[in-house]
Amino acid sequence: MATTKKKTTTTKTTRKTKTAAHTPVKSFRVAKPATPFFHFDFTLQTVYWLILSILVISLTLWVMTLNMQIQDLYDQIDSKNYSYVSPRL
């Protein structure tokens, strides 16, 4: 004869965890910022940005003057080449 096994039931013990009580919201008004939006503080980062912007503007002006000089040179070369008119054969 076959013996039957009894099924054992296992019970899990669960612990209840306490959650922190949420504090109720008192108002829905927007809080004032710590500093105004258009407030200006002169910091070390401001100096870095000023130096960088002066550098960028000066390099831009230098490249533009070089470009104008090169274009003038091309204009001179073109005027010398086109001043000669070849005779028609």
Secondary structure, 3 states (H helix, E strand, C coil): CCCCCCCCCCCCCCCCCCCCCCCCCCCCCCCCCCCCCCCCCCCHHHHHHHHHHHHHHHHHHHHHHHHHHHHHHHHHHHHHHHHCCCCCC
